[in-house]
């Protein structure tokens, strides 16, 4: 697991964001909101809660990755996705994730969990344990964007 020191978040409103064009993003991470609650998933092979995220497949745009993953992991289809920014994980092979947020109005997984997902939950604050420490940083950025009016 990478520490928070190895990870940085850059808001789409920050001038440094231009250093992270869509083609540079390998992963899409989505922060779904159901009213004032955030939607998290827990996979059976992982040790904590996380936001839906997935890697880019050949020929996909990063927004297509986000839409695919929301459906695959939580059966969510939002009316729109708002780009929040990018997370950069430093290391021998740096990884860039585009972070999106969205509002959802129904939770269809309450009837049937998607394959490969142990639990889907809605929380007022971050659930414990988190898969990575830096998920708190992403949640804080999403909550700040909601308060200040990202749109």
N, C-alpha and C positions, 0 to 999 in steps of 0.2 A: 504494500500500500504506500502510495506517495504521501509525503507530509504536506501540510498547508504551505510550507516554505518553498516547495517545488512547484506550486500551482499558483497561477495568477488569473484574475478575472479582468477583462477589459470591456467596458460598456460600449454599446454601439454608438453612443453619443460622444465618446472620447475620441480625440483626434488620432490616437494610437491604433484605433480599431481598423483604420485603412490598411494596416500591415497584415490583416487577417482576411483576405478576400474569400468568398464562398468556396472557391476551388481548393483552398488550403485546409479546409475543415474535413477531418476524417470521421468525426463522430457528431451526431445530433443528440442533444440532451434537452428534454422538455420538462418544464415546471407547469403542470396542470393545476388550475384552481377550480374548486367546486364551491362557489360562494367565497367565504373567508377561509376555507380549508384548502390544504394542498393535498394532492393525490400522490401517493408513494407506492412503490412495488417492492416486493421481496421475492427473490428467486430462490428455488430450493438449493441451489449449489453455491450460494453466496451467504456471507455472514451478517448482512445488515440490510437496512432499507435504502432505497435509491430512487431517483427520479427515472422515468423511462428514458433509455438511451440505447443507441445502436450505431454500429459502424456503417460507413458508406459501402454500398455494393457497386460493382462495375456498371457504369452508365447512369447512376442515380445522381440527382442534384441533392444538396444537403437538406433542402426543405422536403423533398420526397422521402428522405430517410426519416425525418421527424414525423411525418404523417404516417408512414408505414409502422414505425415503432409505437406510436400512440395506439394504433389499432391492435397491433400484435401483442402488446404487453398489458393493455388496460381496456381494450375495446372502446376507446374514446375517439370521437370524430368532432373536433372543434370547428366552429364557424370560421375561425381564423387563427393563425399563429403569428405572434409578434416576436421579432428578433430582439433579444435582450442584450446579447454580446457574445464574447468568446472566452473560453477557458483554455489557458495554455499550460500544459504539463511539461515541465522541462525534464531532460534526461538524455540518454545517449541517442534516442530517437524522439524528439519533441512531438507532442500530440496536441492538435487544436480541435476543440469541440465548439460547435456553434450551440448557443443556449437560446431556446425559445420559451415563451410562456403562452398560455392560452386559458380561456374560460370554458368550462364544460357545464352543461345543464342537466345531464342525466348520467347515471352510473350503471350501465348495462351489465357490468361484471358482477353485480350483486346477485345475479342468477347463475352465472357460469364463469369460472376463472379461465383465462386464456392458457393455452399449453405453455409449460415452462415457467409459470408464475405460481408461487406458493401462496402469496397473499397480495391483495391490493387494499390499501387503506387510505382513509382521509384523516388528516390531523390538523389541529390548530397550531401546533409548533412542530419542530422536527422530532420524528420518532427515534427511539433508541433501540438497538444500536444502529448507527449509520454505516453504510458500506465504506464510505471514505469521509475523512474529516472535513474535506473542502466542500461537501454538500451543503454545510451550514452557510458557507460563503455564497454559494449560488442562491440559496433560499433568501438570504439577507438582501441580495441584489434584486431578486424578483419582488420581494415585499416593498423595497424602496421604490422600484419602478411603478408598482401599483399605486403607492401613495402619491407619487409625483406626477402620475399620468403619462405612462410610456407612449401611448398612442399619439 
